[in-house]
Amino acid sequence: MRSRRQLPFLTLAPAVVVIVGIAAALAIAARGVSDLRSQSDHAAALQSRLLALTLSERLRATALEDRTTVVDRAASRSGAEILLVRQDGRILVDGSLSPPGRHALMDLLVEGQGETTTGLGRTRFFVAPLSAPFEHMSVVSFVRAPEAPFAVGSLVTSVAELTTILIGAAALVAFALARDVHSDVDYVRQRIVDMADEGAEPGGQPIAVRTDDQIGLLTSAFNVLVERFTAAEHAYRQDLAGALAYDRDRSAFLAALSHELRTPLNAILGFTEVLLSEVDGPLSEDARENLVVVRGSGQHLRSLIDDILDLSALESGELRLERREVDLLSIAEEVVREARVTAQSKPLEVELSGEHAPAWGDARRLRQVVGNIVSNAVKFTAEGRVSVRVEPRGRFGTLIVSDTGPGIAPEEQAAIFEEYRQAGDAASRRVGTGLGLAITRRLVRMHGGSIELSSELGKGSTFTIVLPSTEEQAEAAPRGSRPSIEPRGTSGEAPG
């Protein structure tokens, strides 16, 4: 989702102060204008009342022929509209610009006082009856109540000037505070960015606490986190150093033990071959059968020792490849020939198809790779077919080994390329050490290639090995990510 653009804090704080200040000033000005209008209306009401009461007393003592003069003079001097009317609404003396109609005037006489509209505009009126013997007459005065009360302009100007001064001062203070906060935050951010730099120490360094506010509390909490991370990183390095030391000792021990076991084992296999050749005399059937078992067990043990030695050489980096251009089809033919001999005791066919495909690598190690894959397929497939196909794919040579074995469950495919891990049932797991496919994957990657597994329970498995065909491609391939096909499965010997 697209993030919303936010104002910087350095701009936001003064802007909020200005907006709030202007809103407060407008509210104060509106309230002041409202109060002025209320006071103006009250003053107009008092003026109309005073004028009506005063004039009613004077008209009572004025001759009939002089009443018009008195009313006109009072209206002219006061700027108000004045009427002398009878109780039936008939106007006796008219001192107005546009007198109201008779019915409207009757309503005003009934109300006695209030607000109305005349030729002056919005006005306040008051009805003052004359005393006896003229109680049938009343004086009605209309005093203008302006829409814009007096001194509104001065009020607005004063509020605007005061608001400008206060908002300016508040905005400067807010800007100064925001600048200090922004400086502290930027300082902390830059220190964190420096810690995240590739060349910086993994544990980082504490950040100086420059203030006692929330930024200071945040910095202190971050420093506690840095200290804990540094302690954890130190403990991790110690544990890692110990683990690496144990791993080196383990590899050295396995290599030394394997070499020591190999010497007497070669002697055993040598004497077994001499006895089976019957140089010292014929053997009975039982003796020959026992010697064949001894030779098979010895060869199996030697293959396990060879796997351990290869793994030790790979882990220590001592294994070196003698690369040259090799033909994958020729290597596959040799491996399939030997596999067919092994598969003679099963209702199993080992098929080879494809065409010549060049690869750049160590012929001996590539034969070991192909041999491990094919021998696993033959070993764990009880009946059916093991198919080996070689084909060039652009700049790469490809070898595909498919079988009709029991397949590998998805949850177990994550283990078949790991050292000492195997898939399948308990009986099949006792067959080997679980190093075959782990060594195979490492050798394939050393060649700049990739190995991929596709398997389904009950439908067999398919291994696809992709290798570069030229030296340039092998050197250009990044170590550990080769080349375009990555393993979907993972490690150890596994049933097809």
SEGUTOR-684167 format. One line per 2 residues: their letters; for each residue x, y, z of C-alpha. Coordinates in steps of 0.001 Angstrom, whole numbers, always signed. Each point is the difference from the previous one (the first is absolute). Layout:
BEGIN
a) X Y Z; ...
END
This chain:
BEGIN
mr) +0 +0 +0; +1299 +3458 -898
sr) +1162 +1926 +3070; -1308 +3537 +595
rq) +2483 +2858 -205; +430 +1653 +3407
lp) +1268 +3499 +860; +3394 +180 +1738
fl) -219 +566 +3743; +2098 +3160 -347
tl) -2745 +1517 -2179; -2967 -1713 +1617
ap) +421 +1420 +3525; +14 +3722 -977
av) -2766 -663 -2543; -2223 -1529 +2700
vv) +685 +2992 +2279; -930 +2457 -2769
iv) -3172 -1901 -925; -1143 -336 +3617
gi) +808 +3679 +654; -1945 +1206 -3028
aa) -2961 -2197 +947; +56 +1380 +3558
al) +219 +3583 -1311; -2958 -548 -2311
ai) -2024 -1448 +2864; +901 +2952 +2244
aa) -847 +2505 -2765; -3323 -1720 -702
rg) -871 +27 +3697; +961 +3702 +265
vs) -2113 +986 -3000; -2901 -1962 +1463
dl) +369 +1795 +3338; +242 +3405 -1739
rs) -3144 -700 -1962; -1821 -1073 +3132
qs) +1102 +3178 +1796; -909 +2126 -3036
dh) -3492 -1525 -85; -399 +568 +3736
aa) +1097 +3633 -360; -2450 +523 -2885
al) -2790 -1532 +2083; +797 +2291 +2956
qs) +154 +3025 -2295; -3354 -796 -1618
rl) -1585 -487 +3427; +1432 +3189 +1406
la) -1020 +1939 -3075; -3571 -1376 +36
lt) -530 +566 +3737; +1447 +3516 -101
ls) -1986 +1019 -3052; -3268 -1470 +1392
er) +263 +2212 +3082; +808 +3068 -2074
lr) -2812 -571 -2527; -2523 -267 +2847
at) +765 +3606 +881; +268 +1226 -3608
al) -2798 +1633 -1924; -1559 -1988 -2774
ed) +1238 +2295 -2756; +3588 -185 +1326
rt) +263 -3782 +286; +1136 -466 -3618
tv) +2809 +2503 +513; +1143 -1659 +3220
vd) -9 -3486 -1569; +1891 +1122 -3131
ra) +2550 +1903 +2047; +603 -2994 +2289
as) +343 -2365 -2970; +2425 +2345 -1736
rs) +2198 +503 +3065; +88 -3670 +1031
ga) +195 -1531 -3491; -2845 -2296 +940
ei) -3446 -544 -1439; -2887 +1098 +2234
ll) -3743 -535 -396; -2927 +1302 +2012
vr) -2805 -2501 -518; -3392 -869 +1346
qd) -745 -3364 +1550; -1884 -1028 -3147
gr) +3203 +348 -2053; -733 +3306 -1637
il) +2993 +2321 -249; -535 +3475 +1451
vd) +3539 +1378 -514; +2464 -1649 -2384
gs) +3700 +601 +696; +1338 -2953 -2034
ls) +1426 -663 -3438; -2425 -2778 -846
pp) -2583 -740 +2694; -1188 -3606 +396
gr) -3486 -1026 -1078; -2929 +148 +2327
ha) -63 -3730 +713; +3747 -78 +582
lm) -311 +2999 +2266; -2759 -1730 +2003
dl) +2383 -2945 +528; +2723 +2366 +1242
lv) -2453 +1624 +2442; -862 -3423 +1343
eg) +3672 -1050 +392; +989 +3242 +1704
qg) +3737 -321 -798; +2363 -2094 -2083
et) +1696 -104 -3379; -1391 +829 -3433
tt) +1027 +1326 -3394; -798 +3519 -1217
gl) +1421 +2492 -2450; +3027 +270 +2319
gr) +635 -3721 -328; +131 -2273 +3008
tr) -1361 +1965 +2962; -989 -352 +3638
ff) -3452 +1438 +835; -1868 +978 +3202
va) -3657 +953 +541; -717 +2597 +2734
pl) -3727 +782 +633; -884 +3538 +983
sa) -1540 +432 +3419; -3564 +1183 +593
pf) -1838 +1654 -1498; +1894 -1138 -3164
eh) +311 -3693 +817; -1455 -843 -3425
ms) +3235 +1307 -1562; +3481 -1545 -13
vv) +3466 +1093 -1091; +1922 -2600 -2015
sf) +3743 +603 -417; +2281 -1912 -2409
vr) +3794 +168 +623; +2390 -1531 -2531
ap) +1923 -3147 +1116; +2794 -322 -2618
ea) +1089 -3384 -1428; +3641 +903 +564
pf) +252 +1439 +3486; +2198 +2946 +799
av) +3732 -760 +606; -88 -3374 -1803
gs) +2824 +1178 -2247; +2098 +1033 +2985
lv) -693 -3298 +1728; +1002 -2047 -3052
ts) +3139 +2107 -518; +1036 -347 +3637
va) -621 -3750 +36; +1940 -392 -3263
el) +2986 +1952 +1314; +18 -1830 +3326
tt) -403 -3346 -1763; +2900 +767 -2346
il) +2279 +836 +2911; -996 -3020 +2111
ig) +14 -2461 -2899; +3342 +1296 -1204
aa) +1534 -443 +3438; -1597 -3444 +456
al) +1083 -1113 -3478; +3595 +1046 +717
va) -35 -1897 +3301; -1567 -3042 -1674
fa) +2575 +150 -2802; +2841 +196 +2507
la) -1334 -2973 +1966; -684 -1970 -3175
rd) +3494 +769 -1252; +1525 -1299 +3233
vh) -2139 -3160 -112; +787 -480 -3687
sd) +3706 +453 +696; -88 -2609 +2777
vd) -1991 -2455 -2117; +2279 +553 -3004
yv) +3047 -542 +2223; -1371 -3300 +1290
rq) -1043 -1046 -3526; +3455 +736 -1416
ri) +1672 -1999 +2761; -2304 -2943 -734
vd) +763 +313 -3737; +3723 -41 +808
ma) -519 -3146 +2075; -1787 -1644 -2939
de) +2922 +707 -2352; +1744 -3109 -1318
ga) +3358 +1045 +1429; -1319 +757 +3505
ep) +284 -2293 +2983; -2938 -2450 +153
gg) -751 +860 +3627; -39 +3756 -536
qp) +920 +2743 +2469; -2173 +1761 +2622
ia) -1482 +3359 -1042; +675 +3059 +2157
vr) -3134 +1168 +1849; -224 +3757 -666
td) -3412 +842 +1548; -2262 -1090 +2851
dq) -3195 -18 -2066; -1704 -2840 -1874
ig) +2842 -110 -2548; +2442 -514 +2853
ll) -2130 -2821 +1424; -181 -1603 -3449
ts) +3781 +302 -389; +571 -1583 +3420
af) -2304 -2902 -874; +1819 -451 -3313
nv) +3347 -54 +1826; -1303 -2778 +2252
lv) -1003 -1926 -3129; +3470 +564 -1513
er) +1662 -1270 +3169; -2122 -3140 +2
ft) +623 -561 -3702; +3752 +479 +510
aa) -7 -2534 +2827; -2014 -2452 -2128
eh) +2325 +557 -2973; +3049 -626 +2205
ay) -1524 -3214 +1364; -921 -1030 -3552
rq) +3581 +530 -1193; +1330 -2069 +2872
dl) -2480 -2789 -722; +759 +187 -3712
ag) +3742 -151 +609; -514 -3013 +2223
al) -2245 -1677 -2555; +2511 +629 -2789
ay) +2769 -1429 +2151; -2119 -3074 +784
dr) -849 -347 -3684; +3678 +172 -1010
dr) +888 -2556 +2655; -2844 -2233 -1183
sa) +1107 +213 -3624; +3615 -644 +937
fl) -1029 -2953 +2160; -2177 -1499 -2736
aa) +2739 +432 -2585; +2660 -1551 +2255
ls) -2307 -2830 +1050; -994 -675 -3605
he) +3620 -207 -1095; +814 -2324 +2880
lr) -2977 -2221 -837; +799 -56 -3696
tp) +3445 -1597 +395; -1132 -3227 +1726
ln) -3149 -53 -2148; +2079 -1 -3195
ai) +2020 -2865 +1424; -3189 -1939 +778
lg) -1377 +558 -3501; +3345 -910 -1547
ft) +300 -3309 +1857; -3689 -709 -764
ev) +676 +392 -3726; +3055 -2292 +312
ll) -2057 -2675 +1731; -2828 +284 -2540
se) +2497 -439 -2833; +824 -3439 +1551
vd) +3745 +519 -363; +557 -1973 +3202
gp) -2449 -2724 -963; -3661 -585 -789
ls) -2717 +1298 +2354; -3130 -1685 +1162
ed) -3356 +1524 -893; -571 +1181 +3564
ar) +3459 +1561 +185; -444 +1778 -3364
en) -3428 +1268 +1050; +1418 +1332 +3275
lv) +2874 +1712 -1783; -2401 +1632 -2475
vv) -1950 +1379 +2954; +3246 +1263 +1569
rg) +1016 +1667 -3271; -3415 +1636 -447
sg) -57 +1288 +3559; +3568 +1267 -367
qh) -786 +1811 -3237; -3056 +1546 +1607
lr) +2062 +1105 +2986; +2633 +1466 -2338
sl) -2674 +1982 -1836; -1206 +1417 +3332
id) +3547 +962 +947; +473 +1605 -3410
di) -3141 +2079 +576; +1299 +1186 +3367
ld) +3363 +907 -1520; -1680 +1875 -2858
ls) -2227 +1932 +2428; +3019 +920 +2151
al) +1885 +1191 -3085; -3003 +2059 -1129
es) -469 +1597 +3430; +3693 +827 +390
ge) +302 +1293 -3564; +2737 -2472 -840
lr) -1922 -1673 -2819; +1245 +1258 -3378
le) -1578 -567 -3400; +1989 -883 -3106
rr) -2276 +1516 -2623; -109 -665 -3672
ev) -2676 -553 -2620; -1782 -3307 +578
dl) -2903 -1773 -1681; -2926 -595 +2331
ls) -1364 -2776 -2211; +3264 -1996 +281
ia) -27 +341 +3782; -3656 -1032 +139
ee) +721 -3084 -2167; +2645 -1239 +2463
vv) -2253 +584 +2995; -3024 -1662 -1650
re) +2122 -3018 -964; +945 -580 +3649
ar) -3549 +737 +1200; -1440 -2668 -2294
vt) +2200 -2595 +1684; -1298 +1105 +3418
aq) -3610 -43 -1248; +190 -3584 -1349
sk) -1425 -1364 +3260; -3198 +2144 -377
pl) -2762 +268 -2573; +1497 +3363 -894
ev) +1104 +1540 -3302; +2708 +2647 -179
el) -367 +2051 -3193; +2300 +2585 -1589
sg) -1008 +2485 -2709; +982 +3371 -1343
eh) +2923 +1466 -1889; +3513 +1240 +589
ap) +57 +3003 +2352; +3281 +1731 +908
aw) +703 +1175 +3555; +2937 +1806 +1528
gd) +1137 -1824 +3123; +1935 -2728 +1763
ar) -816 -3299 -1714; +620 -2055 +3154
rl) -2217 +2183 +2184; -2749 +253 -2624
rq) +17 -3792 -219; -387 -63 +3778
vv) -2964 +2392 -276; -1765 -2031 -2688
gn) +848 -3246 +1807; -1527 +1210 +3267
iv) -3265 +1011 -1672; -369 -3148 -2115
sn) +1074 -2396 +2765; -2550 +1585 +2365
av) -2720 -428 -2614; +931 -3677 -514
kf) +407 -616 +3734; -3438 +1322 +997
ta) -2062 -1096 -3025; -1310 -3544 +514
eg) -1428 -441 -3505; -792 +1927 -3117
rv) +2472 +2267 -1735; +2857 +2408 +574
sv) +444 +2391 -2929; +3143 +2050 -620
rv) -155 +2690 -2684; +2790 +2324 -1152
ep) -688 +3067 -2131; +1528 +3408 -721
rg) -2100 +3032 +991; +1449 +3093 -1571
rf) +3246 +788 +1812; -470 -2790 +2531
gt) +159 -3756 +93; -2886 -1729 +1762
li) -317 -3451 +1553; -3446 -1223 +1104
vs) -449 -3121 +2155; -3574 -1257 +510
dt) -1222 -3075 +1854; -3232 -1759 +881
gp) +870 -365 +3665; -2145 +866 +3019
gi) +646 +3754 -287; +789 +2486 +2739
ap) -2581 +1777 +2131; +53 +3816 -282
ee) +805 +400 +3699; +3037 -2291 -391
qa) +1404 +1664 -3120; +1496 +2711 +2201
ai) +2404 -2575 +1485; +1432 -2017 -2862
fe) +2857 +2409 -865; +1150 +487 +3609
ey) +2893 -1896 +1576; -918 -3158 +1938
rq) -3686 +390 -873; -2085 -2580 -1828
ag) -3606 -364 -1104; -2169 -3091 -258
da) -835 -2713 +2501; +2306 -1236 +2750
as) +1177 -2982 -2049; +1176 +2134 -2901
rr) +1689 +2526 +2284; +2411 -2637 +1300
vg) +1458 -551 -3482; +2499 +2919 -21
tg) +1444 +2900 +1930; -2202 +2677 -1541
lg) +2972 +1755 -1606; -462 -972 -3645
la) -2348 +2751 -1138; +1603 +2591 +2280
it) +3355 -628 -1712; -1732 -72 -3401
rr) -1562 +3435 +475; +3297 +1509 +1165
lv) +1871 -1443 -2965; -2647 +1248 -2435
rm) +218 +3499 +1445; +3795 -69 -122
hg) -383 -619 -3735; -2277 +3021 -348
gs) -3142 -2094 -504; -3263 -778 +1762
ie) -1968 -3051 +1063; -3781 -154 +238
ls) -2350 -2590 +1477; -3576 -676 -1055
se) -1770 -2817 +1835; -3457 -1251 +881
lg) -933 -2852 +2316; -789 -3173 -1907
kg) +1120 +1469 -3340; +3780 +70 +293
st) +2578 +2757 -62; +1876 +2026 -2587
ft) +3416 +1624 +528; +1157 +2609 -2519
iv) +3667 +1030 -92; +993 +3076 -2037
lp) +3708 +676 -683; +1743 +2764 -1978
st) +1533 -1156 -3275; +2957 +2433 -175
ee) +2653 +1327 +2350; -1272 +3579 -369
qa) -3501 -969 +1105; +1321 -2002 +2967
ea) +2132 +2919 +1184; -2780 +2551 -563
ap) -2577 -1935 +2042; -231 +1427 +3567
rg) +850 -2517 +2706; -3029 -1524 +1681
sr) -2641 +1227 -2472; +378 -1982 -3150
ps) -1049 +486 -2672; -3732 +433 -568
ie) -1432 -3160 +1608; +153 -101 +3795
pr) -706 -3018 +2189; -3581 -286 +1080
gt) +824 -2947 +2152; +2855 -242 +2473
sg) +2514 -2731 +1286; +1324 -3599 +1041
ea) -601 -3290 -1693; -3641 -499 -854
pg) -2185 -2634 -1504; -954 +726 -3597
END
